[in-house]
Amino acid sequence: MYSKQESQKIKREFWVAFAEKYPRKWVLYDTKIKDFSFKFYVDNKKAQVLIDIEHRNDEKRLAYFDKLVALKNILEEEFVKDLVFESEYTLESGKNISRIWIEKTGIGFSNRNNWEVIFDFFFEKMNALELFYLEYDDFIKDIE
């Protein structure tokens, strides 16, 4: 097992290696929708690509989530299959958000042999989600 410092060092090396393999600017937080973001997540058990909707106003948060649910068939048929849609997801902090994600289990950042698999998973899934978002962002943004 790694110390906290060693684990942080490996994680930094992981993200640098990912950026070197796929040197591009990701949409991530630049969606032009308040508290609507794309995220990468990795730990020692899994890798995830996420869409988090964290709007403080539950009505608006759920309205954005419902827009994505309305596009679910298109999203899964043309972009990413096997997504998990959760309108009420509770973060460790206790905050409720809406989350859509896909994950690959049984892999982690501390095993360098997993890195290529994780990098390719991240690229394939995030790229597809971004392409989807860029095509349907006007529809998603229009919740009024």
N, C-alpha and C positions, 0 to 999 in steps of 0.2 A: 504494500500500500504506500502511496505517496504522501508526503507531508503537504500541508496546504500550499506552501511556497512552491514546491516541486509541481504540484498539480496546476497552479496558476501559470507557471513557466511553460508547461506542456501545452496548456490551453492557448497561450499566446502564440507559441510556435505553430499550433494547429491552424489558427486563424490567419497567420502570415502565410503559411503554405497554401491555404485555400485561396487567398487573395492573389497569390502568385500563379496558381493554376488557372483561376478564372478572374483575370484582371478586368473588371467592369464595374460600373456604378449600378447598384441595385436600387429599386424604388424604395424599399423598406419603409421609412417614415415619411417619405416625400409623396404622399398620396393626394394631398390637397383636401383631405377630409380630416377634421380634428379627431384625434384619438383612434384612428383607423390605420393599422400598420401591418407590414409583413415582417416576419422574424425568422431567423435561424435559431435553433436550439440544439445543443448536444451535451450529453453527460456521459457517464460510463456505462449506460445501459441502452441508450437510444439516441437517434437523431430525428429532429422534427423540423418541418417547414410549416409555419403558422400564419394565419390571418387573425389578428386580435382586434376586436372592436371594444374599446375601453371608455366610450363616452359616459360622462357622469350622469347624463340624463337618460334614464332607462328607456324611455319612449323612443328617443333618437337612436340609441344603441340597438334596440330591437328592430327599428325601422331599417337600419342598414343591414342587419342580419337577415331580415325578411327579404330584402332585395337580392341578397346572395342566394337565399333558398329558392327564390323565384327563378334564378339562373342555374340552379343545381344540375339539371339535366344537360344543359349546354356545357357547363363547367366540367362535368364528369365524362361526357361523351367526346368532347373535343380537346380537353386540356389535361385534367388530372383525375384519375379514377381513385376510388376507395378513400375519399376524404371523410373525415368525421366532422359533423356539424353539431355544435353544442351551443344553444342559445343562452344557457346559464352555466357558466364555468367559473368556479371559485379558485382564485389564485391563493398561494400560500399566505399572502397578506390578509386574506379574507375578502378582498375586493371581488365583486361579481363582474364578469365581462362576458362577451360572446366570443367564441373561438371556433375557427375552422382549421383543421390541420390534417397532416399526413405524417406518419412516422415509420421509421425503420428500426426495429428492435434487435437486440443481441449484438450491438456494436457500440463502441465508445471511443472517445478522443484519446484516452490514455494508451490505447494499443495502436501504435503507428501503422500496423498492418491494416487497420480499418480505415485509415484516412482517405485513400483513393475511393473506396466505396462510399464513404460519407460525402466527400466532395462531389462525386458524380450524382448522388442522390440529391444533395442540396441544389446543384446546378439545374438538373432536369426538372425538379418539382417547382423551385422558385421561378425559374425562367417561364415555365408554363403558366403559373399563377399570375406572373406579371403580364404576360401576353394577354391573358384573359382580362385582367384588370384594365389594361390600356385599351382594349376593345370595348369594354362595357362600363368604363368609369362614369360617363355622363349619365347613364341609367342609374348606377349605384348612388351617385351623389344626389340625385333628385328625390329627396324624401319629403319635401314640403307639399 
